[in-house]
């Protein structure tokens, strides 16, 4: 086979050498438009795990680069005059120039033909290399090949808002440093690390307002250097800054829907970019180079398309995970000022956990002393704010009480509202509901939310949804609440909602969101505007008029009164997921021309009317919350400005907590899934309007709960699916952390003692195994080489 690689960056070179090494009989060539010693930037970063990849695939390359790495274990965060260190991170830095030289030398050893100073015109690509079986487009973040064949690759390119530039310095350092400096125009962060004996990389980042305020100019390298040397004089410690194409840029977030076109396959930054704040751009390119080489070696001679498919199958999900983590990290740096009021220890925790890939338990494994200090600072602040003293018991944030009005939740774990679709056709509860709610309450969570409960028959989503419009239903709910209060310290929240245009549908395990198949069982629908959920399938709802608004409002009021009599501790109004009240809030579903449509202030009017009427009859000492969709995951939908306006308006109306969900407004939404994928919305509300929030959305373990609380992303944390299969999630977590708090039924006390004993042993054993398994041979190898 003949393979042509266009672009001589790390990804393309590593693919070339691995492929040629495995198949010396193949022709592998690399074309690079720059000189072989021409590179921008300064250093690159790899983790221990990435070094393991290098060692396993080409030990010779690993041996060559090992001597050129600067290894560090600590991350140091400099904030408000304090330095906070977290060790056990295991990273290496090296010169980009040295890395390219090593990869080029290895390619020459193996017989890869390399041509420099030759630009390949994408229009002539396939004709010029007509005899090549495969063409690898590895021509960087500004890929001309990707742009020329954009109809095939279908790239999405988003230019992010922050300004950044890469510089270097002769200052030496033994750790990765984040220097945060607040100036008269805003906050600047310097991401810095050593990459060779006398050189360190300095990446400066700030928002547009700060950049403009300081008078930086995009291509004035010398002027920018002088200003930054003045601002970071203390951090540079007498050293100056070095330049190398150090122009100001905005980061382009790139991802290609398709990775191949005919015999062309795309690789590296040309395919997907990862923000520098998680140091994964070169890692991503080289790991994709490994996967592409393996796919081509296995399938290429038989079928190029099969090779490309195998490459896509192997790398698409890992790329998306890395890019998602990078996007979240990037997003935090775009809004780093939102955390500026924190104390240094909490701020450091936010920086360490900003990408969501590192959690509380990960940090315990890396540096238990750091976590102990972070915990101590958190407990001190919690004591100052709440008056509750847990400084000696140290139960982790997850197991601290939280107060809303006169209701105290014993811990921060919440069972999410989860539709059970198990009511009878009149909206009455069944044995399933009693068993479901009461058994879960014995699991020790701080609060249980009911599934969305409907204030009238036509408010139901399905015929299996429970109601709160009759004395019978009120009594059934009261029986559940009374049992929970008598046998646990778990609080119970009633969630009330109206389905709107998403009503009269099949059960969740049937054809969700589609109309009931038996026509006689369907009922008329209402919404903010006459827009069906599915264009060709769903019923067209009636636009809610004033008389209808009054009727629905009265239904909610009577349901709230019933919930109060039934003894619920908290009441939530459902204004999310495209249901009736959410349909007023979203511009995608509210096309009204009267006073209830148009601006966000107008779109808020009716949901606020309903909330205010409910608040008026709900006991003053009991809190109320509102569930919102923070985004519609669709262009033209709710934006952050809308979200803040919604949160602030409900707070002014007497809301105590915002339950922050997202999406489900329209069927063609485009959500960005991942671990804790909605937490950033809760964090935004918690840190800007400064309202108590509850986070929800793919939160699966106790480490994530503690991370969310530690980093002020929420005050309560709701879990759904984990509670479906493990009602005792909270008790397991308490035993895991050794947090001896909370009520246990006397019938279970002997089981409690065993749980704390056995789970503590299991935790210690797991931590010991994880520490032994950590890849630390690279640091040892480099130390030996130095000796």
N, C-alpha and C positions, 0 to 999 in steps of 0.2 A: 504494500500500500504506500501511497504518497500522501503526506499530511502537511499542510501549510498553515502555520500559525502567524496571524497578523497582529502584532503587538508584543513587545518584549518585556512586559511587566512580570512580576513574580508568578502570577497564575499561569500565564502562557509558557514561561520558561520551565516551570515545574512540570506542567503537563508534557512538554516536549521531552524532557530528560527521562521521566518515568516511562514514557511510551517507547523511546528509543532504547532504553536499557532493557526493556522486556522483549523488544523485537528489533535487534540490530539490523535485520534484513530489510526493514522498512525505511523509506526516505522521510525524514522529518526535518522541516526547515522553518526558520523564524525570521520574519521581516519586522524591523523596527525603524520608525521614521527618525528617531533621535540617534545621537552618537551612543556608543556603548558605555560611556562614562558620564552621560548627560541625564541627570535626574533631579526632580524637584523634591522639596521636603527634606527631612533630616532623618528621623528614626522611625522604626516600626516596632510593634509590640506583639508578642506571642505569649499565650498562657502555657502552663505546664502540659495541659491536655493536648494543645496543638503541637508542642515539641514531641510528645509521644507519637503523634501522627507522622512527623518527619522521621523519627527514629525507626518506626516500623516499616516505612515505605522505601526509604533510601538512607541507610546508615551512613553512607559516604558523605552525602550532603549534610546530614546532621553533624558529623564529625568536623566538617569544614566550618560550619556556622557556629559551632559551640564555642570556639576560641574567640569569636567576635561579639559574643553576647555580654551585655551587662545584666546581671540577675538581681532582682530585688524581691523582697518578701512583704514589705510594708507599704501601705497607702497612708499618706499623711494629708490631712485636711486642715488648711489654715483659714481660720474664720474669726473675725473680731479679735485679733491679737492672740488667739490660742491655737496650738497645734494639737490635733487629735490623731493618734495613730491606730491603725488596725493592721495586725500582722497576719501571716499565713496565707497570703494571696497568690504567691508563686507566679511571677511574670518575668519575662526577659525582653530587653530592648536591644536593637541592633541598628546600625546605619543602613538606610535604604540603599545607599550606594554599595556598601559592603555585601548586602544580601544579593543585589543584582549581579555583582562581580562573581560571587561564589556560584550562583546559578548558571551564569554564562560559562564559567570555567568547567563546571560539571557537564554542561551541554557539549562543550568542545571535546572533553574526554570521551564522551559516548558517541560522538560523531554526528551531532545535530549541526546542520548548516545554518549559520546565523548571518543575516545581512542587515547592516545598520545604515542610517542616513538615507533611507528610501521610503518615501510615502506611497502607499498603495491607494489609488483612486477606487472607491467602492463601485463606481460605474463600470470599471474594467476588471473587477475582482474575478468574476467567474471565467471571463474570456482569457485573462492573463494566466490564471491557474487552472486551465481547462483539463490538464492532466492530473490534477490533485483529486484524490478520492474524498478528502475531508478538508474543509477550510475552517479554522478556528478563529473567530472574531474576538480577539482579546485586546482591543485597541482603546481600552480605558473608559473613564466615566463620560467623556465627550465623544464616544464612539461614532465615527463617521459611517461605519458599516451598519450599525444599529439604526441610525437615522435614515440611511438610504433605503433599507429594507423594513422601514417602520410598519408598513401594512402587514408584514408577516410576523415580525417580532412583537408588535403591539405594545410598545413601552408606555408606561405611565411615568411622568416626570413631574415632581412637585418641588418647587424651590422654597426652602424653609426660610424662616424670617431672620434668624440671627446672623450677624457678621462674624467671620473668623479669619485668621491668618496664621501661617506656620512660620516660626522663626527658630533660631537655635541660640545656644549660649555656650560659653566655656565653663560655666558653673557646674561643678560636680555635685552629685546627690546620690544617696544610697536608697532611695525610695521613690515611689510615684507620688508626686505632689499635686494637690489642687490648691492653688492660691486664689482666694476670693477677696477682691478689693472693691469696696464701695467708694465711688467717686461722686463728685457733684452732679454728674450727668447720669449715673446709674452704676450697675454692678458689672465688673469685668472678672472673668475667671481665666486663669492661666492653667492649662493642663500641661504638666511638665514631667519629664523623666529622662534619665541618662541612657544613652545608647552606645557610647563607647567611652574610653577612659577620660577624655577631655572634652566631651561634647554632650549636651542635653537638648532635647526638643522642648520648645515652648509654643503651645497653641493658645492663642488669645481669642476669647469669645465674648460677645456682648450683644445686646439687642440693638435694633436700628436707632432708637432714640439716643442711647448712650453713644453710639458710633457717630451720629450726626452732631451731638452735643460737643464732643471732643474735637470735631473738625477733621476727622480722619478722611483721607482721600483714597479711592480704590487702588490707584497705581503709584501712590507716593510712598515707596518703600522706606526711603531714608527718613522722611518726615514722620511716618508711623513709628519707626524704630526709636527715634528720639523721644517721642511722646510716651511710648510704652516703657522705655528705660527710666523715665522720670517717675511714672506712676508706680512701677514695680522696682524702684531703686533698692528698697530694703530686701526684697525677695531675691534679687539678682546678686546681692552680697558683693558688690564691687565689680562684677563682671558685666560686660556689654552683651548686646544681642547681635546675632549673625543673620544675614539675609540670603535667601535662595528662592527667587520667584515668590517672594513673600507678599503677594498682593492680597487685598481683602476680597473675600468671596462669600457667597451664600451657598449652603449645602444643597445639592440636588438629590432628592430622594427618588431613586430609579428602581423600577421593577418591570421586567418583561413578561408579558402573558405567555408568549411562546419563546422557546429557547433555540429553535432551529428553523432554517429555511432551505429547502432542497439539501445540498451537501454542506451548508454553512451552519455552524453551531456557535453560540455566543457564550463567553466566559468572563469571569471577573467583574470589575466595576461596570463594564459595558452591559452586563446582565442585571446586576442588582448591587446597589450601594448600601453601605452600612455606616452610620455616623461615627466619626472618629472618637466620640466620647466613650465607646465601649471597645475601642481598639481592635475592630474585627474586619476591617476592609481587606487587608492583605491575607489574613487568616481565611476569610470567606473565599477569596480568589484561589488560594493554594489548595484548600480542601476541595473546592469544586474541580480544580485541575486534577486532583487525585481521582475523584469519581469519574470524570470524563475519560481519563486514561484507562481506568479499569473497564468502563463500558465499551470503549473502542477496541481494547485488546480482546474482550470476550465476544463481541458481536460484529465488529467492524468489517471483517472479511466477508461475512455472510450477508450482512444487511446494515448499511449505514443508518437507516432510519431506526432499526432496532437498537443500535448503539445509542442514538440520541434519546430514544425513549427510556432506555435503562438509566442514562445519565439524569434525565428529568425526574424519573421515579425515585432515584437515590437522593437527589439534592434539593428538590423543590421544598419539601417540608422543613428540613434543617435551615435552608436559606430564609424561609419565611419566619421561622422562629427567631433567628439571629436578627433579621431586619426588624421584626416587631420589637424585640428588646432594645435595639438601637433607636427605633422611633420613640419609644417611651422615654429613654434616656435623653434623647434630643429634646423632646417636649418639656422635660423638667428644666433643662438649661435655658430654654426659651422663656421660662417663667420662674427662674431661680429666686427672684425677688419676693415671691409669695412665701418663701420659707425664711426670709431674712430676720424675722422677729424671734425665731427660735433660739434656745440656748445652744451653745456650741456642740454639746454631746448629741442632742436631738438632730441638729443640722447635719452632723457627721453621719448619723444613721440614715438620714434621707439621702445623702450623697452615695453612701455605700449600697443602698437598696433601691435606688431610683429606677433601675431597669427592670425590677421585679424578678430577675433571675437569681438574685441573692436574697435570702430570707434570714430571719432571726436564727433559725437552727443552723443554717450554713455558717453564720458568723460565730456561733458557739463552737462549731467544729474548728474554724480557722483561728479564732482568738478569744477564748473564754474570758480573759481579763478585760478585753475591750467591751464585751457584752455586759459584764458585771458593772463596769463603769457607766455604760449607757443606761442600764436598768436603774442604777442608783440615782442618776440625774432625773430619770422619768418619775421615779417614786417621790423624789423631793418636790418636783413640780406638781405632781398629782396631789400631794399633801397640801401644798400652798393653795391650790385652786379648789379642792373639794373638802379639805379638813379631815379626810379619811387617811389614817396612818397605816401604811403597809410597808414601811421602810425596814422593819425587822422580818416580817413574814415573807416578803419578796415573792409574790405568787405569779409573777409575769403580768404584763398589762392585761392580758386576756381574762384574768381572774380578779380584776378589780371592779368594785361596784360603780354604777353610773346612774346619776339622778336626772330625771326630767320632771319638773314641778315636784309633786310630793311622791312620785313613784320612783323607787329605787330598784334598778335591775341588778341582781347579784353578780353577774359577770357579763362580758361583752358579746357572748355568742348568742345568735338569734337563729331560730328556724324560719326560713323564708316562707312566705305565703306560697303554697303549692296546690294547684287545683287537683282535687281528688275525683271529680265527676261521679260521685257516689250517692248523691241525694236522690230521693224518689222524684217522680215527675211533678209533684206539688212543691218541691223545694224543701222538703223535710229532711232532717238528718237521719242517718241510719246507724246501725251498730258499728259500721266501718269508721265513721267519724269519731265516735266515742273512743274506740280502741286506738285509732291513729293518734289523736291529740293527747289523750291521757298517758299512753305508753311513752310517747316521745317526751312529755314533760318530766317523766321519771328519769330521763337521761341527763338532766342537770343543766340544760341550756338556760341562759338568763331570761329569754323571752321567746314565746311562740306566737307567730302570726297565723291567723286563720287564712284559709284560701279566700279569694275574692268572694264576698258574700253580697247578695243582691237585695236591694230594698223594695223590689216589686217583681212580679212574675216576668214582665217583659224586659227586665234589666239583666236577665240571665244570659250567659254565654251559651250554655247548653242546657238540656233538660236534666243534666246531672249536677247542676250547680245549686248550692244551698241558698236559702233565703233568710231574710229577717223582716218579714212583713206580717207574721201571724203570732198569736199568743203561743201556739204549739212550738213554733220555731224558737221563739224567745226562751221557752222553758227547756228545750233541748240544749241550746247553747249554755244556759245557766247551769245545767247539770254537769257539763264538761268543765266549765270554769270553776265551779265549786269543788269538783274532785281535784283539779290541779292545785288550787289554793290550799286544800286540806292536806295534800300529800307531797307538796314540793314548795320551793320558794321561787319557782318560775312564774314570770308575769305573762299575761295573755293579752294580745292586741287583736281587735276585730278590724279586719280590712273590709270596707264597704266600697262597692263600685258598680257602675252601670256599663253594660257591654257596648252600647251604641251600635255602630254599623257592623260590629263583629259578633253580634248576637245571633240567636237562632241557628246555631251550628252543631255539628256532630261532636261526639265525645272526643277527648284528646287522643285516645288510642285508636280512633276510627280515622276519618279524613278531616283532620284539624282545620278549622276556619272555613270549612265548606258547609253550605246549608244542609239542614236535616233532610234526609232523603225522602221521608214521608211528607208530602206537601202539606197535609192537614195539620201537622205538628209545628209548622213554622208560624212565626208571628211577625207583625210589622216592625220595622226597625226605624230608629231615629239617629241623627247625627248632627254635627254642626252644619254640614253642607250635604247635599244629595249626591254623594260620591260613593259608589259601591266599593267594597274591599277588593274583590276580584271583578274585573270589568265585565266578563262574559258569564260569570257564574253566580256572583253574589246578588242579593236583593239590593235595589236602590233605596237607600234610607230616606225618610222624610226629613227635610230641614226643620230642626226644632224651632217652633215659634214661641211667642211669649207665654201662651197658655200652657204649652208643653213644658216650658222651663219651670213654671210655677208648680206644675204637677210633680215633676221629677224632684224638684227641691223639697217639696213636702214629703215625698217618699224617703229621701235621705234623712230628713229630720226625724221622722217617726222611727226609722231604723236606728239612728243614733240614740234616741231615747230608750229603745229596747235594749241596745248594747249596754247602756249605763245600768239599767235595772238588772241585766244578766250578770253584772259584776266585772266586766272587762276592765283591765287596768289602763289600756290605751286604745285610741281609735285612730284608724288611718283611712284617709280618703284616696282612692285610686285615681290618679290623673296621668296614667302612663299607658304605654303599649297600644295606643290607638283606640282605646275604649272611649266612651261618650265624652267625658271631660277632657281627655287628652286630645280628642278631635277638635276641640275649641282652641287648644294651645298651639297645635302644629299648623304652620302655613300650608303644609301639604294637604291637609284635610279640612281646613277652614278657609272657604272662599266667599265668606259672607260679605255683603256690601253695607250691612247696617252697623250699629255701634258695637257689635260683638265680633267684628272681623277687621282685618287690616293690621294695625300695629300690634305689638305684643301687649301693650296696655289694654287694648280693646279685646284681644283674644283671651286675656286673663279674666275679664269681667264675670262671666258666668261661673267658671270654676270657683272664683272667690266668693260669689254670692252663695253658692252651695256650702262652701267651707264655713263661711261666717254664720250661716244659719245653723249648721251643725255645732259649731263652737259655742253658740249661744245656749244650746240645750245640754251640752256635754259638761259634766262637773268641772268646776274651775280648777280643782286640785289635780285633775288627771290630764296627762298630756295628749296632744294630737299630732299626728304625722301626715305627710303627704308623699305618695309615691309619684315620681316623675320619670319620664324618659329624657335623659340628658341630651341625647341626640337621636335623630330619626335614621341615622346611618344612610342618608340619602341627600343628594345635592338639592338645595332649596328648602331643606327642612330646618329644624331648630339649630341655632348656633349658640356659642358660649354666652354671647351677650343676652340672648333670650333666656338662657338657663339662669343666669344671675338675676335677671329681672323677675323670673318666676319664683326663685327661692326667696328673694327679698320681699316680694309681695305677700307670699304666704306667711313669712315670718311676721310682717306687720299685722297680719290678720289673726295672729295668735298661734301659728304653727310652731311646734317645738323641735321637730326633727324632719329632715328631708331624706326620704328613702330613695336612693339614686340608682335607678335602673336605666335601660336604654332600648331604643328601637321598638320593633314590632308594630310600627305605625302603618307601614305600607308593605305589601308582599314582596316588592322588588328591592328591598333594603340591601345594603352592601356592608354588613358588619365586619369589623376587624376583630376576629376572635383570638384568644390566647389566654394564658393564666391571668386571673384577676383582671379580665379585659375591660371592666367598667370602672375600676377603682380610681382611675385618673379623673373621672368626672366628679366623684365624691370628694376627692382631694381638692379639686378646684372650688367647689362650693364651701368646703370646710375652711379653706384658706383665704378666700376673697370676700364673699358675703359674711363669712365667719358664723355659719349656722351649723348646729350639730347635724351630723349626717350618719346614715347607715349605708355601708358598701355592700354590694351584691354582684355576683356574676363570675362563675368558674373559680370560686374560692374553695379549696379542697382540703386544706390541712391546717393544723394548729399553728405551724410556723408562719404561714401566710397571715393568719389572724393577728399574731403578735407583731408581725412586720407592719401591717396596716395601721395598727394602733400606735406603735412606736413612732411612726413617721407622720402622724397626724393626717392620715388620709381618710379617717372616719372615726366615729366614737363607738359605733356598734358595727358588728360584722355578721351578715346573714349568709347562711349556707343552705342550699336546697338539696341537691342530689346526695351529698354526703350523709345528710340526715335520713334520706329515704332508706339507705341500706344499713345505717348505723345510728339508731336512736341514742346510743350512749357515747357519741362522738365527744361530747364535752367532758364526761367523766373519764374517758380514756386519756384525753389531753391533760386533765388535772393530775391524774396519776403519773403520766409521762413526765410532767414538769415538777412533780412533788408538791403541787399546790393544794394543801389541805384546807380547802375552803368550801363553803356551800353546804346545803342541806342534803342529807341522805335519808331515805325512809328507814326506820328502825329495822324493817324486815331485811334490808340489804347491807346492814353494817358489817357483817362478817365478810361479805364480798368486797366491801370497800377496802378493808385491811389487806386482803389478798391482792387486789388490783394495784394498790400503791407499792406493795412489796415486789410483785412480779414485773410490773411495767417499769419500775425504777431500775431493776436489774437488766431488763431488756434494753433500756435506753443506754445505760452505761456500756453494755456490750457492743451495741451498734456504733456508738461514738468511737470506741476503741478500734473496731474494725475499720471504720471510715478513715480514721487517722493513719492507720497502718497502710491503707490502700492509696493514700494520696501520692501523686507522682512528684517525688522530690529528688529523683536521681539526677535531674538536670543541674540543679544547684551543686550537688556533690561532684558531678563530672566536671563542671566548670571550675570548681575550687581545686580539683586535682590537676586539671590542665594548667591552671595558674601556677601551681606549685612546681 
